[in-house]
């Protein structure tokens, strides 16, 4: 339509409706982008009288979120004539404070029938609420995606703050019940006034200046009466305006000062709660730079708090289980630190996995001055792995007390693991945990200078000789513990010279150090202390040592002092008992053993030799070993096991082993290949000087 043509009544009516009743904002601009006419029904676009708006440029009347882009779009429409559609622009009256409105802006060029250009018609659709809803949904999605990445209570709180600032809050604070941070059960609602909370996270948008009432890590009870305490009493959120007239701020002077310094004008408190228990409190503040909170923001804060509470509880449960698992494992490892031994020095390195793996080691004494060395790893994590490790350790000690050979011990241990696995299989789904593991079991005998080793799916040990040479022992291995199929377990005996170092380790060490050669390089320097060698291996580990528990057990072997052991062959005659007592008395006198212990030892030797002569098979040998205990051993060639009997009053015999069991601290039977047995008894040596060497 030409500019000088008369406007029909219909067209005039249409224009009147568009500019006075249409929900869509209309703005007519000239070629200099000055406002010629504006829809007066849109409040944010008409905050001043028309005479103060008409004739001024758009950017002089309104603060736009992207003024340069808007002007470029309008100039582009003027030049090309191509309409522009769909640009989101934030609009606020010039210099005004308060909320920003979001408009969906489109523009079309105004021209007449002869192609003369008059200006631009801009259409502005108010989509503020729609965009707020979308923004809240995006923010909630971000919270669900970002919060809960770590199984750590404090880290989870920091993730929440990072997700909420600055989109929902200019300042965000998370306080958590202190007991929850340690993994303990959360208290029920209402929260007692004296229950302390730990400031777990704080975040503020913009600048390095962070005004805080209390620093992160501070532990104290919530002030009463305040919205903070009330929120954790009834578990209801609070939307609180902040200003000079806010009465409850007088009860919290430190917080009041921080609020005034930050310029906060609006507060939301939302409880971190789960199943009626209190985990903590989320506090969100808007300052002069942000809009005043509304109920939709409260709903969003509650949703974010609910998700975070679940994540915090998961982290709390993990912390609790992890703490219990480490406590059990640490207790098991401490039990391994037995008294110093004459013939074996040990040192260890333990790098626990982040999730609480099931690796462990053990060293304990056996009869005949021998030492057992055990390293193993069970499947699983946390409490399940730790308790499984404890069960396997108890079974190992029980079987070792029977003086079984290493291969037979692993076979029995595997039977035990299978039985435990069957019991677990009967548990409800989700509670049953597989029971599998690997194990290396070795027995070092200093009198023969041999080490007998059996493996159950475990890597073989490395041996470092005193001359600096090292080798990986190539030993046969049975199946992992808990297996019902596989080759039989086999034991291999290797000769070890005085000063050799045996290195046992979990499979995770190979992953962390990349190859066994790293271990061999360190062990080549056998003149260093064992702890120095362990530390050297630790320093060479890669950073990603979380594959499993990394354990290294080093044992330096020594020969048994020749003057602390004595042995005599005995003739299979009744006079052998008297000869054995004489040998024993003389040797104990030479060792300086007190008379009471010497007399008891003579009685034990008499009974053992009598049994060997009566029920055993020649040759018979008596051996005395003075170590941390005094051990009497009588060996014969009959593999038939003796039996402890409780003789009747009228019986003339049958009390031998019963007497031995009463007099000795411990006793047992050890079998040897191809036949024969050794019956032994141990006594505690009283403290004090124990004779000549």
C-alpha positions as CSV (number, residue, x, y, z in Angstrom):
1,X,0.0,0.0,0.0
2,X,1.4,3.4,-0.9
3,X,2.1,5.8,1.9
4,X,-0.3,8.5,0.6
5,X,-3.2,6.2,0.0
6,X,-6.1,6.5,2.5
7,X,-6.4,3.7,5.1
8,X,-9.7,1.9,5.0
9,X,-11.9,1.6,8.1
10,X,-11.1,-2.2,8.2
11,X,-7.3,-1.6,8.0
12,X,-7.6,1.1,10.7
13,X,-9.5,-1.3,12.9
14,X,-6.8,-4.0,12.4
15,X,-4.1,-1.6,13.3
16,X,-6.0,-0.4,16.4
17,X,-6.4,-4.0,17.6
18,X,-2.8,-4.9,16.9
19,X,-1.4,-2.0,18.8
20,X,-3.8,-2.0,21.7
21,X,-5.0,-5.5,22.3
22,X,-2.5,-8.0,20.7
23,X,-0.5,-10.0,23.2
24,X,2.4,-9.8,20.8
25,X,4.5,-6.7,21.2
26,X,4.8,-4.5,18.1
27,X,7.4,-1.9,17.5
28,X,7.6,0.2,14.3
29,X,11.1,1.6,13.7
30,X,12.3,4.0,11.0
31,X,15.4,3.5,8.9
32,X,17.6,4.9,11.7
33,X,16.0,2.4,14.1
34,X,14.1,5.1,16.0
35,X,10.8,4.1,17.5
36,X,7.8,5.4,15.6
37,X,5.1,3.4,17.4
38,X,5.0,0.8,20.1
39,X,2.4,-1.7,21.4
40,X,1.4,-0.2,24.8
41,X,0.0,-3.5,26.2
42,X,3.4,-4.9,27.0
43,X,4.4,-3.4,30.4
44,X,8.2,-3.9,30.0
45,X,8.1,-2.1,26.6
46,X,6.1,0.8,27.9
47,X,7.5,1.9,31.2
48,X,7.5,5.6,30.2
49,X,4.9,7.9,28.4
50,X,4.8,7.5,24.6
51,X,6.2,11.0,24.1
52,X,9.3,9.9,26.0
53,X,9.8,6.8,23.8
54,X,8.8,7.8,20.3
55,X,11.6,9.2,18.3
56,X,14.4,7.5,20.3
57,X,16.6,4.6,19.3
58,X,15.8,1.2,20.7
59,X,19.1,0.9,22.5
60,X,18.5,4.3,24.2
61,X,15.2,3.2,25.7
62,X,16.0,-0.4,26.6
63,X,18.9,-2.5,27.9
64,X,19.2,-5.5,25.6
65,X,21.1,-8.7,26.4
66,X,22.8,-8.6,22.9
67,X,22.4,-5.0,21.6
68,X,25.0,-5.4,18.9
69,X,23.3,-8.5,17.5
70,X,19.9,-7.0,17.6
71,X,21.0,-3.9,15.7
72,X,22.8,-6.1,13.1
73,X,19.7,-8.1,12.6
74,X,17.5,-5.0,12.1
75,X,20.0,-3.4,9.7
76,X,20.2,-6.7,7.8
77,X,16.4,-6.8,7.4
78,X,16.4,-3.2,6.1
79,X,19.1,-3.9,3.6
80,X,18.0,-7.3,2.3
81,X,14.3,-7.3,2.8
82,X,14.5,-10.8,4.1
83,X,12.5,-11.2,7.3
84,X,14.4,-12.4,10.5
85,X,12.8,-15.0,12.7
86,X,13.4,-16.4,16.1
87,X,16.0,-14.6,18.1
88,X,15.8,-14.7,21.9
89,X,16.6,-11.3,23.5
90,X,16.7,-10.2,27.1
91,X,15.1,-6.8,27.6
92,X,15.0,-4.5,30.6
93,X,14.0,-0.8,30.8
94,X,17.0,1.4,30.6
95,X,18.9,1.5,33.9
96,X,16.1,-0.4,35.6
97,X,16.9,-3.1,38.3
98,X,14.9,-6.2,38.8
99,X,14.0,-9.1,36.5
100,X,14.9,-9.3,32.9
101,X,12.2,-10.3,30.4
102,X,12.9,-12.6,27.5
103,X,11.3,-11.9,24.1
104,X,11.2,-13.9,20.9
105,X,12.1,-11.2,18.3
106,X,11.2,-11.3,14.6
107,X,11.5,-8.4,12.1
108,X,10.1,-7.5,8.7
109,X,10.9,-4.6,6.4
110,X,8.2,-2.0,5.8
111,X,7.9,-0.8,2.2
112,X,5.1,0.4,-0.1
113,X,4.0,-0.9,-3.5
114,X,6.7,1.1,-5.3
115,X,9.4,-0.5,-3.2
116,X,10.1,2.6,-1.0
117,X,11.4,1.5,2.4
118,X,10.0,3.1,5.5
119,X,11.5,1.1,8.3
120,X,11.1,-2.2,10.2
121,X,8.3,-3.8,12.0
122,X,9.6,-5.8,15.0
123,X,7.4,-8.4,16.7
124,X,8.2,-9.3,20.3
125,X,6.7,-12.4,21.9
126,X,7.1,-12.5,25.6
127,X,8.5,-16.0,26.4
128,X,9.9,-15.2,29.8
129,X,8.0,-17.9,31.7
130,X,8.6,-20.5,29.0
131,X,12.4,-19.8,29.0
132,X,12.4,-19.8,32.8
133,X,10.8,-23.2,32.8
134,X,13.2,-24.5,30.2
135,X,16.1,-23.0,32.2
136,X,14.9,-24.7,35.3
137,X,14.6,-28.1,33.6
138,X,18.1,-27.7,32.1
139,X,19.5,-26.8,35.5
140,X,17.8,-29.8,37.1
141,X,19.2,-32.0,34.4
142,X,22.6,-30.5,35.1
143,X,22.3,-31.3,38.8
144,X,21.3,-34.9,38.1
145,X,24.2,-35.2,35.7
146,X,26.9,-33.5,37.7
147,X,26.0,-34.3,41.3
148,X,26.9,-37.8,42.5
149,X,30.0,-38.3,40.4
150,X,32.1,-39.0,43.5
151,X,31.4,-41.3,46.4
152,X,32.6,-38.6,48.8
153,X,30.2,-36.6,50.9
154,X,32.1,-33.3,50.8
155,X,32.9,-33.7,47.1
156,X,29.2,-34.3,46.4
157,X,28.3,-31.1,48.1
158,X,30.8,-29.2,46.1
159,X,29.3,-30.6,42.9
160,X,25.9,-29.3,43.9
161,X,27.3,-25.8,44.5
162,X,29.0,-25.8,41.2
163,X,25.8,-26.9,39.5
164,X,23.6,-24.2,41.1
165,X,25.9,-21.1,40.9
166,X,25.2,-18.8,39.1
167,X,22.1,-20.2,37.3
168,X,19.9,-20.5,40.4
169,X,21.9,-18.7,43.1
170,X,24.5,-16.0,43.4
171,X,25.6,-17.6,46.6
172,X,25.1,-21.3,47.6
173,X,26.0,-22.9,50.9
174,X,25.7,-26.6,51.9
175,X,25.9,-27.7,55.5
176,X,26.0,-31.4,56.3
177,X,25.4,-33.2,59.7
178,X,29.0,-33.9,60.9
179,X,28.3,-37.5,61.7
180,X,27.1,-38.1,58.1
181,X,30.5,-36.9,56.7
182,X,32.1,-39.7,58.8
183,X,29.7,-42.3,57.4
184,X,27.5,-42.6,60.5
185,X,23.7,-42.9,60.4
186,X,21.9,-39.6,59.9
187,X,19.7,-38.4,62.8
188,X,15.9,-38.4,62.5
189,X,13.8,-35.3,62.2
190,X,13.4,-32.9,64.0
191,X,17.1,-32.2,64.2
192,X,18.2,-31.4,67.8
193,X,19.5,-27.9,68.5
194,X,22.9,-29.3,69.7
195,X,23.6,-31.5,66.6
196,X,26.7,-30.1,64.8
197,X,26.8,-29.5,61.1
198,X,29.9,-29.1,59.0
199,X,30.1,-26.5,56.3
200,X,30.9,-28.7,53.4
201,X,30.7,-26.3,50.4
202,X,30.4,-22.6,49.6
203,X,30.2,-20.9,46.2
204,X,29.6,-17.4,44.9
205,X,29.4,-16.1,41.4
206,X,31.8,-13.4,40.2
207,X,35.0,-12.1,41.7
208,X,37.5,-13.5,44.2
209,X,35.9,-11.8,47.2
210,X,33.9,-14.4,49.0
211,X,32.1,-13.1,52.1
212,X,31.4,-16.1,54.4
213,X,29.9,-16.1,57.9
214,X,31.9,-19.3,58.6
215,X,34.7,-21.0,56.6
216,X,34.3,-24.3,54.8
217,X,35.1,-27.1,57.3
218,X,33.7,-25.2,60.3
219,X,31.6,-27.4,62.5
220,X,28.8,-25.9,64.7
221,X,25.1,-26.2,65.5
222,X,22.6,-24.1,63.5
223,X,21.5,-20.9,65.3
224,X,17.9,-20.9,66.7
225,X,15.4,-19.4,66.0
226,X,16.3,-18.9,62.4
227,X,14.9,-20.2,59.0
228,X,17.9,-22.6,58.9
229,X,17.0,-24.4,62.1
230,X,13.3,-24.3,61.3
231,X,13.8,-26.0,57.9
232,X,15.6,-28.9,59.6
233,X,12.9,-29.1,62.3
234,X,9.8,-29.6,60.0
235,X,11.7,-30.5,56.8
236,X,9.9,-27.7,54.9
237,X,11.7,-25.2,52.6
238,X,11.6,-21.5,53.4
239,X,11.5,-18.5,51.0
240,X,12.8,-15.6,53.0
241,X,13.1,-11.9,51.9
242,X,16.2,-10.3,53.4
243,X,16.4,-6.7,54.4
244,X,17.3,-4.3,57.3
245,X,13.9,-5.2,58.9
246,X,14.5,-8.9,59.0
247,X,14.2,-9.6,62.7
248,X,15.9,-13.0,63.0
249,X,19.2,-11.7,61.7
250,X,19.8,-10.3,65.2
251,X,20.3,-13.9,66.4
252,X,23.1,-14.6,64.0
253,X,25.3,-11.5,63.9
254,X,28.1,-13.2,61.8
255,X,25.6,-14.3,59.2
256,X,23.8,-11.0,59.2
257,X,27.1,-9.2,58.5
258,X,27.9,-11.6,55.6
259,X,24.4,-11.1,54.2
260,X,24.7,-7.4,54.3
261,X,28.2,-7.4,52.8
262,X,27.0,-9.6,49.9
263,X,23.9,-7.6,49.1
264,X,21.7,-10.7,49.4
265,X,18.0,-9.8,49.2
266,X,16.4,-13.2,48.9
267,X,17.0,-16.6,50.6
268,X,15.8,-20.2,50.0
269,X,16.5,-22.9,52.6
270,X,15.9,-26.5,51.5
271,X,16.4,-29.6,53.7
272,X,18.7,-32.4,52.5
273,X,16.5,-35.2,53.8
274,X,15.9,-38.8,53.0
275,X,13.3,-41.2,54.5
276,X,12.6,-38.8,57.4
277,X,16.3,-38.4,58.4
278,X,18.3,-35.2,58.2
279,X,21.4,-35.1,56.2
280,X,22.0,-31.4,55.9
281,X,20.8,-28.0,54.6
282,X,21.0,-26.2,51.3
283,X,21.0,-22.4,51.5
284,X,20.6,-20.3,48.3
285,X,21.0,-16.5,48.1
286,X,20.2,-14.0,45.4
287,X,22.0,-10.7,45.6
288,X,21.5,-7.3,43.9
289,X,22.5,-8.8,40.6
290,X,19.8,-11.4,40.6
291,X,16.0,-11.6,40.5
292,X,13.9,-12.1,43.6
293,X,13.1,-15.8,44.2
294,X,9.7,-17.2,43.6
295,X,7.9,-20.4,44.4
296,X,9.0,-22.0,41.1
297,X,12.6,-21.5,42.4
298,X,11.7,-23.2,45.7
299,X,10.3,-26.2,43.8
300,X,13.6,-26.4,41.8
301,X,15.7,-26.1,44.9
302,X,13.7,-28.9,46.6
303,X,14.2,-31.2,43.5
304,X,18.0,-30.5,43.5
305,X,18.1,-31.1,47.3
306,X,16.3,-34.4,47.0
307,X,18.7,-35.7,44.3
308,X,21.7,-34.5,46.3
309,X,20.4,-36.1,49.5
310,X,20.3,-39.4,47.8
311,X,23.8,-39.0,46.5
312,X,25.1,-37.9,49.9
313,X,23.5,-41.0,51.5
314,X,25.1,-43.2,48.9
315,X,28.5,-41.5,49.6
316,X,27.8,-41.9,53.3
317,X,27.1,-45.6,53.0
318,X,30.2,-46.0,50.9
319,X,32.3,-44.1,53.5
320,X,30.9,-46.3,56.2
321,X,31.6,-49.6,54.4
322,X,35.0,-48.4,53.2
323,X,35.9,-47.5,56.8
324,X,34.7,-50.8,58.1
325,X,36.6,-52.7,55.3
326,X,39.8,-50.8,55.9
327,X,39.5,-51.4,59.7
328,X,39.0,-55.1,59.2
329,X,41.8,-55.3,56.7
330,X,44.1,-53.2,58.9
331,X,43.4,-55.4,61.8
332,X,44.2,-58.5,59.7
333,X,47.5,-56.9,58.6
334,X,48.4,-56.0,62.2
335,X,47.9,-59.6,63.2
336,X,50.5,-60.5,60.7
337,X,53.1,-58.4,62.6
338,X,54.2,-61.2,64.9
339,X,57.3,-61.3,67.0
340,X,60.7,-61.2,65.4
341,X,62.0,-64.4,64.1
342,X,65.5,-65.8,64.1
343,X,65.7,-66.9,60.5
344,X,63.4,-64.6,58.5
345,X,63.3,-60.8,58.2
346,X,60.1,-59.4,56.6
347,X,58.9,-56.1,55.3
348,X,55.9,-55.2,53.3
349,X,54.3,-52.5,51.1
350,X,50.5,-52.1,51.0
351,X,48.8,-49.6,48.7
352,X,45.1,-50.1,49.2
353,X,42.7,-49.5,46.3
354,X,40.3,-46.6,46.4
355,X,37.3,-49.0,46.7
356,X,38.8,-51.1,49.4
357,X,40.1,-54.2,47.7
358,X,40.6,-57.7,49.1
359,X,44.3,-58.1,49.1
360,X,46.2,-59.3,52.2
361,X,49.4,-61.0,53.4
362,X,50.4,-63.0,56.5
363,X,53.5,-64.4,58.1
364,X,53.3,-66.8,61.0
365,X,55.5,-69.4,62.7
366,X,55.2,-73.1,62.3
367,X,56.7,-76.0,64.2
368,X,60.4,-76.8,63.7
369,X,61.5,-73.1,63.5
370,X,59.7,-72.9,60.1
371,X,57.9,-69.8,58.8
372,X,54.8,-69.6,56.7
373,X,54.6,-66.7,54.1
374,X,51.2,-66.0,52.5
375,X,50.0,-63.4,50.0
376,X,46.6,-63.5,48.4
377,X,43.7,-61.5,46.9
378,X,40.0,-62.2,46.9
379,X,37.4,-60.8,44.5
380,X,35.1,-58.0,45.4
381,X,35.3,-54.7,47.2
382,X,34.5,-53.1,50.5
383,X,33.1,-55.1,53.4
384,X,32.4,-58.2,51.4
385,X,36.1,-58.4,50.3
386,X,37.4,-57.7,53.8
387,X,35.2,-60.3,55.5
388,X,36.1,-62.9,52.8
389,X,39.7,-62.1,53.4
390,X,39.2,-62.7,57.1
391,X,37.5,-66.0,56.5
392,X,40.2,-67.2,54.2
393,X,42.9,-66.1,56.7
394,X,41.2,-68.0,59.6
395,X,40.9,-71.1,57.4
396,X,44.6,-70.8,56.4
397,X,45.7,-70.7,60.1
398,X,43.5,-73.6,61.0
399,X,44.8,-75.7,58.2
400,X,48.4,-74.7,58.8
401,X,48.0,-75.9,62.4
402,X,47.6,-79.4,61.0
403,X,51.1,-79.2,59.5
404,X,49.8,-79.8,56.0
405,X,52.1,-79.5,53.0
406,X,51.6,-76.3,51.0
407,X,49.9,-78.1,48.1
408,X,47.5,-80.0,50.4
409,X,46.8,-76.9,52.4
410,X,45.7,-75.0,49.2
411,X,43.5,-78.0,48.2
412,X,41.8,-77.9,51.5
413,X,41.6,-74.1,51.4
414,X,39.9,-74.4,47.9
415,X,37.4,-76.8,49.4
416,X,36.6,-74.3,52.1
417,X,36.2,-71.5,49.5
418,X,33.8,-73.6,47.5
419,X,31.7,-74.3,50.6
420,X,31.6,-70.6,51.5
421,X,30.6,-69.8,47.9
422,X,27.7,-72.4,48.1
423,X,26.5,-70.7,51.3
424,X,26.6,-67.3,49.6
425,X,24.7,-68.6,46.6
426,X,21.8,-69.4,48.9
427,X,21.5,-65.7,49.9
428,X,18.9,-63.4,48.3
429,X,19.7,-61.9,44.9
430,X,21.9,-58.9,45.4
431,X,23.4,-60.1,48.7
432,X,25.3,-63.0,47.2
433,X,28.9,-62.2,46.3
434,X,31.2,-64.5,44.3
435,X,34.0,-66.0,46.3
436,X,37.1,-66.4,44.2
437,X,40.7,-65.5,44.9
438,X,44.4,-66.2,44.3
439,X,47.0,-67.3,46.9
440,X,50.6,-68.0,47.2
441,X,51.6,-70.2,50.3
442,X,55.2,-70.9,51.1
443,X,57.0,-72.5,54.0
444,X,60.6,-71.7,54.8
445,X,62.6,-74.3,56.7
446,X,65.9,-72.8,58.0
447,X,67.3,-76.1,59.1
448,X,67.2,-77.5,55.6
449,X,67.5,-74.1,53.9
450,X,64.6,-74.8,51.6
451,X,61.3,-73.1,50.7
452,X,58.3,-75.1,49.6
453,X,55.8,-73.1,47.6
454,X,52.4,-73.7,46.2
455,X,50.3,-71.4,44.0
456,X,46.5,-71.0,43.5
457,X,46.1,-68.9,40.4
458,X,48.8,-66.5,41.8
459,X,51.9,-65.1,40.1
460,X,55.1,-66.9,41.2
461,X,57.5,-65.1,43.5
462,X,60.8,-63.5,42.6
463,X,64.0,-64.6,44.3
464,X,67.0,-62.4,44.7
465,X,70.3,-64.2,45.5
466,X,73.0,-62.7,47.7
467,X,75.2,-62.2,44.6
468,X,72.7,-59.8,43.1
469,X,71.2,-62.1,40.5
470,X,67.4,-62.4,40.4
471,X,65.0,-64.8,38.8
472,X,61.3,-65.4,38.6
473,X,60.6,-68.9,39.8
474,X,58.8,-70.9,37.2
475,X,56.4,-73.0,39.3
476,X,53.3,-74.9,38.5
477,X,50.1,-73.2,39.6
478,X,46.7,-74.7,40.5
479,X,43.4,-73.0,39.8
480,X,42.2,-69.9,41.7
481,X,40.5,-70.5,45.0
482,X,36.8,-71.3,44.6
483,X,37.3,-73.2,41.4
484,X,35.7,-76.6,40.9
485,X,37.9,-77.5,37.9
486,X,41.5,-77.2,37.0
487,X,44.8,-79.0,37.5
488,X,45.7,-80.3,40.9
489,X,47.7,-78.1,43.2
490,X,51.5,-78.8,43.2
491,X,54.2,-77.9,45.7
492,X,57.8,-77.0,44.6
493,X,60.8,-77.0,46.8
494,X,63.7,-74.6,46.1
495,X,67.0,-74.2,47.9
496,X,67.6,-70.7,49.3
497,X,71.0,-69.6,50.6
498,X,71.7,-67.4,53.5
499,X,70.7,-63.8,52.7
500,X,68.4,-64.6,49.8
501,X,65.3,-62.4,49.4
502,X,61.9,-63.8,48.4
503,X,59.3,-61.4,47.0
504,X,55.6,-62.3,47.0
505,X,53.1,-59.9,45.6
506,X,49.5,-59.5,44.4
507,X,48.7,-59.4,40.7
508,X,47.9,-55.7,41.0
509,X,51.6,-55.0,41.5
510,X,52.3,-56.1,37.9
511,X,49.6,-53.8,36.6
512,X,50.9,-50.8,38.7
513,X,54.6,-51.4,37.9
514,X,54.0,-52.6,34.3
515,X,56.3,-55.7,34.5
516,X,58.1,-58.0,36.9
517,X,61.4,-56.7,35.6
518,X,60.9,-53.5,37.6
519,X,60.7,-55.7,40.8
520,X,63.8,-57.6,39.7
521,X,65.8,-54.4,39.1
522,X,65.0,-53.2,42.7
523,X,65.7,-56.6,44.3
524,X,69.1,-56.9,42.6
525,X,70.5,-54.6,45.4
526,X,70.1,-57.2,48.2
527,X,72.5,-55.3,50.5
528,X,69.8,-52.7,51.2
529,X,67.3,-53.0,54.0
530,X,64.0,-54.7,53.1
531,X,62.0,-51.6,54.0
532,X,64.2,-49.5,51.6
533,X,63.5,-52.0,48.9
534,X,59.8,-51.8,49.5
535,X,59.9,-48.0,49.4
536,X,61.9,-48.1,46.1
537,X,59.2,-50.3,44.5
538,X,56.5,-47.9,45.8
539,X,58.2,-44.9,44.2
540,X,58.3,-46.7,40.9
541,X,54.6,-47.4,40.8
542,X,52.4,-45.7,38.2
543,X,49.8,-43.2,39.3
544,X,46.9,-45.4,38.4
545,X,47.4,-47.9,41.3
546,X,43.6,-48.3,41.8
547,X,43.4,-51.6,39.9
548,X,43.4,-53.5,43.2
549,X,45.3,-53.7,46.4
550,X,49.0,-53.5,45.7
551,X,50.9,-55.7,48.2
552,X,54.5,-56.7,48.3
553,X,55.9,-59.0,50.9
554,X,59.7,-59.4,51.2
555,X,61.4,-62.1,53.2
556,X,65.1,-62.3,53.7
557,X,66.1,-65.8,54.8
558,X,68.9,-66.8,57.2
559,X,70.2,-70.2,58.4
560,X,69.3,-71.4,61.8
561,X,72.1,-71.0,64.4
562,X,73.9,-74.3,64.6
563,X,74.4,-74.0,68.3
564,X,70.7,-73.7,68.9
565,X,69.7,-77.1,67.6
566,X,70.8,-80.6,68.6
567,X,69.8,-84.0,67.3
568,X,70.6,-87.6,68.3
569,X,69.7,-91.0,66.6
570,X,68.1,-93.4,69.1
571,X,68.2,-97.2,69.1
572,X,64.9,-98.9,69.1
573,X,65.4,-100.3,72.6
574,X,63.9,-99.6,76.0
575,X,67.2,-98.0,77.1
576,X,66.6,-95.3,74.4
577,X,64.3,-93.5,76.7
578,X,66.9,-93.0,79.4
579,X,69.5,-92.0,76.8
580,X,67.1,-89.4,75.4
581,X,66.5,-88.0,78.9
582,X,70.3,-87.7,79.4
583,X,70.8,-86.0,76.1
584,X,68.0,-83.6,76.8
585,X,69.2,-82.8,80.4
586,X,72.8,-82.1,79.2
587,X,71.8,-80.0,76.3
588,X,69.3,-77.9,78.3
589,X,72.0,-77.3,80.9
590,X,74.3,-76.2,78.2
591,X,71.7,-73.7,76.9
592,X,71.1,-72.5,80.5
593,X,67.4,-73.4,80.6
594,X,65.9,-73.2,84.1
595,X,65.4,-76.4,86.0
596,X,61.6,-76.4,86.0
597,X,61.5,-76.1,82.2
598,X,64.3,-78.7,81.9
599,X,62.4,-81.2,84.1
600,X,59.2,-80.7,82.1
601,X,61.1,-81.2,78.8
602,X,62.5,-84.5,80.1
603,X,59.0,-85.8,80.8
604,X,57.8,-84.8,77.3
605,X,60.8,-86.4,75.7
606,X,60.3,-89.6,77.7
607,X,56.7,-89.9,76.5
608,X,57.5,-89.1,72.8
609,X,60.4,-91.5,72.6
610,X,58.4,-94.2,74.4
611,X,55.6,-93.9,71.8
612,X,58.0,-93.9,68.9
613,X,59.7,-97.1,70.2
614,X,56.4,-98.8,71.0
615,X,54.3,-97.8,67.9
616,X,56.8,-96.4,65.4
617,X,59.3,-97.8,63.0
618,X,63.0,-97.3,63.1
619,X,65.1,-95.2,62.6
620,X,64.1,-92.9,65.5
621,X,65.6,-89.4,66.0
622,X,65.3,-86.9,68.8
623,X,65.9,-83.2,68.0
624,X,65.8,-80.1,70.3
625,X,65.4,-76.6,68.9
626,X,65.9,-73.5,71.0
627,X,64.3,-70.5,69.3
628,X,61.5,-68.3,70.5
629,X,60.2,-71.5,72.1
630,X,61.8,-74.8,73.1
631,X,60.7,-77.5,70.7
632,X,61.1,-81.3,71.2
633,X,60.8,-83.4,68.0
634,X,60.8,-87.2,67.7
635,X,60.8,-88.6,64.2
636,X,60.2,-92.2,63.1
637,X,59.5,-93.9,59.8
638,X,55.9,-94.9,60.5
639,X,53.3,-92.7,58.8
640,X,50.6,-93.9,61.2
641,X,49.3,-91.0,63.2
642,X,49.3,-91.2,67.0
643,X,46.1,-90.6,68.8
644,X,45.5,-88.8,72.1
645,X,43.6,-91.0,74.4
646,X,41.9,-90.5,77.8
647,X,43.0,-93.7,79.6
648,X,40.7,-95.3,82.2
649,X,41.8,-95.6,85.8
650,X,42.6,-99.3,85.4
651,X,44.6,-98.9,82.2
652,X,48.3,-99.3,82.5
653,X,49.2,-97.2,79.4
654,X,47.6,-94.8,76.9
655,X,48.4,-91.6,78.8
656,X,51.6,-90.5,76.8
657,X,50.1,-87.9,74.4
658,X,47.7,-86.8,77.1
659,X,50.6,-86.0,79.4
660,X,52.4,-84.3,76.5
661,X,49.3,-82.2,75.8
662,X,49.1,-81.1,79.4
663,X,52.7,-80.2,79.8
664,X,53.4,-78.5,76.4
665,X,52.1,-75.2,75.1
666,X,51.4,-76.8,71.8
667,X,51.9,-80.1,70.1
668,X,51.3,-81.8,66.8
669,X,52.3,-84.2,64.1
670,X,54.1,-83.4,60.9
671,X,54.3,-85.9,58.0
672,X,57.2,-86.1,55.6
673,X,57.6,-87.7,52.2
674,X,57.7,-90.5,51.1
675,X,56.8,-91.8,54.6
676,X,57.4,-91.1,58.3
677,X,56.2,-88.5,60.7
678,X,57.5,-86.1,63.4
679,X,55.7,-85.7,66.6
680,X,56.6,-82.3,68.2
681,X,55.8,-80.3,71.3
682,X,56.6,-76.7,72.1
683,X,57.2,-75.0,75.5
684,X,57.5,-71.3,76.3
685,X,60.9,-70.4,77.6
686,X,60.8,-68.1,80.6
687,X,62.3,-64.6,80.0
688,X,65.8,-63.9,81.2
689,X,69.3,-65.1,80.4
690,X,69.0,-68.4,78.6
691,X,72.5,-69.9,78.6
692,X,75.6,-69.9,76.5
693,X,75.7,-69.7,72.7
